[in-house]
Amino acid sequence: MEDGSAKIGEKPEPRRILIVDDEETALKRMQRLMENRGYETHTATKGKQALDLLKALSFDLVLTDLVLDSIDGLAILSYTKKMSPDTEVVIVTGYASVDSAIQATKKGAFHYLQKPIRPDELFHIVEEALLKRGLKTRVRELEQGGQTDFSNIIGSSPKTQAVKAVIERIKQSEANVLITGESGTGKELIARAIHQHSRRRSQRFLAFNCASFVDELLANELFGHVRDAYTGATKTTPGLLESADGGTVFFDEVGDMSPSMQAKILRVIQEKELFRVGSSTPVPVDIRIISATNKDLKKLVDAGIFRQDLYFRLNVIALKLPTLEQRKDDIPQLGMFFLKRAADRMEKSFNGFSEEAMGLLMNYSYPGNIRELENIVERAAAMAQGERIELQDLPPDIRDFETVAFRRDKSSMKTLSEIEEEYIHWVLKQTGHNKTQAAQILGIDRVSLYRKLKKLEFDE
Amino acid sequence: MMTSKKKILVLLEEGFIREESVRYSIELARRLELPVALLMLVSDESNILQAEEALVKRLMEPIVQARIEVTKEVCSGDKATELLKYLAANSSLATIVWGSDTKMMGKLGSGKPHHWLNRLKGQFPCSIVSPVPREGMSNKKITGG
């Protein structure tokens, strides 16, 4: 999915490597070796920390120890291949065994390296892995012949095609995007796809859940801090927004952002700069914001919970994702995709679903959307005795109950032109109906503004 | 203060409770790895309130036994108003499981037109799902009050 190659005339981006090892000394040694070769490195001493980094950033290569905590090197390998199939993974271990080496290779590891590591051997393997990574990307580019790759977005129903068409249409745009949709509809996946098809794709994609942090922690994480900003701040540390400079930041559950954080983010968008905690020196930052929510943000604006000015800044391009029930035609394809993935992980072999099992899956309401389907298929794959998913492999509640679902009335959602009209009204009001100033803020010329006003039949 | 942790709301109305809604919510909570909240709406502060409290407590038991985080609340008054108040204070609902009379569900509009839930059409922050036993399955209902 990711384009790792630099264009002619551009300075090549340093290759990004994630190093995972629970032994600090070994970790630091490997980091030093890689950084001396000009690679950008990120490190993790725990499996969970590694998964978080893989979720937030794109890597060209992962060097991971095999034996870690509950999330081991093989789990990191599986997750890497799931998130970014082109990223190469090298497993490093002091407990080499034929079985684990075979398992790692089966799961798609590039190489299996035994400790103690010889630097020359490590460099050779890293260079080969990165070469393979670059070739894969190039081959994909040539195969696509300039077409956008949507291999991560499963399905071909009209609703899914419409989402893909929006991503295609906005790939040259730098505008902020607001993705709405029920829980489990794949908002982060779509945000990643928008980033990966944008001009910012060689830079970072950073995902952040606004509901997971208290305000102080959120400010520290996002904006960083200067030395002595608070007790324990022993050195100046840049925040995540700075580290995403040039890239895309994804704010999930943006409706849960506190008023003070809303004000800070608005400033970043308007002024393109931020202040680290404890500092009054602005730091320039260039980020594109994709935000997502399953709430009705406009209602939160009306209730005074969410800032209207921030809402308009975030909602430049609105993308509403369909529920799984609205794209039922995709269920067989999605089901097969999740089944294949579960089979790979469980080292089982399946050839599909029985007619009855698929019939039941097609008729279920999925209040949890794609995430729920994924869970149902994984459970069925674990339960199945044969090579086909049968009715009895599905959860008992789905077999025993019919579900009737009611979803929010479509008419309660605004159309793009309604939002545009509201925004033009608002800007005009803010500028005291000064059309020159309003046109400047809207990023259009005066003639275009007059044309829009005429079309909207505003009172002159 | 709004709470942001997502959960599954099992919405119940006095007088007609379907146990399958609890069974379904347990499975759904397992699949989505979410906690469950039981909300019983009672029309007024009559003497049935205590009985409804006891009923909700009993409905909680299988959820607790399934080791799923669960909370309960019984609200009395105008049901539509009480539900709107609850939704305002608990904005992060993943889904609502309707556990009472299914006749009004249909498409929430094609059912009982005057049911209070129909008046709230368009106000829900998430989907509402109503599990109904397939033909041949037993349909356990509890009449409260």
Chai-1 contact restraints between the chains, C-beta under 6 A:
chainA,res_idxA,chainB,res_idxB,connection_type,confidence,min_distance_angstrom,max_distance_angstrom,comment,restraint_id
A,S183,B,A94,contact,1.0,0.0,6.0,A-B,restraint_1
A,A211,B,S4,contact,1.0,0.0,6.0,A-B,restraint_2
A,D256,B,S4,contact,1.0,0.0,6.0,A-B,restraint_3
A,S365,B,V129,contact,1.0,0.0,6.0,A-B,restraint_4
A,P367,B,T95,contact,1.0,0.0,6.0,A-B,restraint_5
A,P367,B,S127,contact,1.0,0.0,6.0,A-B,restraint_6
A,P367,B,V129,contact,1.0,0.0,6.0,A-B,restraint_7
A,G368,B,L32,contact,1.0,0.0,6.0,A-B,restraint_8
A,E372,B,R31,contact,1.0,0.0,6.0,A-B,restraint_9
A,N375,B,R31,contact,1.0,0.0,6.0,A-B,restraint_10
A,P395,B,E27,contact,1.0,0.0,6.0,A-B,restraint_11
A,D397,B,Y24,contact,1.0,0.0,6.0,A-B,restraint_12
A,D397,B,E27,contact,1.0,0.0,6.0,A-B,restraint_13
A,D400,B,M137,contact,1.0,0.0,6.0,A-B,restraint_14
A,F401,B,Y24,contact,1.0,0.0,6.0,A-B,restraint_15
A,F401,B,P131,contact,1.0,0.0,6.0,A-B,restraint_16
A,F401,B,P133,contact,1.0,0.0,6.0,A-B,restraint_17
A,E402,B,V132,contact,1.0,0.0,6.0,A-B,restraint_18
A,E402,B,R134,contact,1.0,0.0,6.0,A-B,restraint_19
A,T403,B,V129,contact,1.0,0.0,6.0,A-B,restraint_20
A,T403,B,P131,contact,1.0,0.0,6.0,A-B,restraint_21
A,V404,B,M105,contact,1.0,0.0,6.0,A-B,restraint_22
A,V404,B,S130,contact,1.0,0.0,6.0,A-B,restraint_23
A,A405,B,S127,contact,1.0,0.0,6.0,A-B,restraint_24
A,A405,B,V129,contact,1.0,0.0,6.0,A-B,restraint_25
A,F406,B,L108,contact,1.0,0.0,6.0,A-B,restraint_26
A,F406,B,I128,contact,1.0,0.0,6.0,A-B,restraint_27
A,R407,B,S127,contact,1.0,0.0,6.0,A-B,restraint_28
A,R408,B,F124,contact,1.0,0.0,6.0,A-B,restraint_29
A,D409,B,K121,contact,1.0,0.0,6.0,A-B,restraint_30
A,D409,B,G122,contact,1.0,0.0,6.0,A-B,restraint_31
A,S412,B,G122,contact,1.0,0.0,6.0,A-B,restraint_32
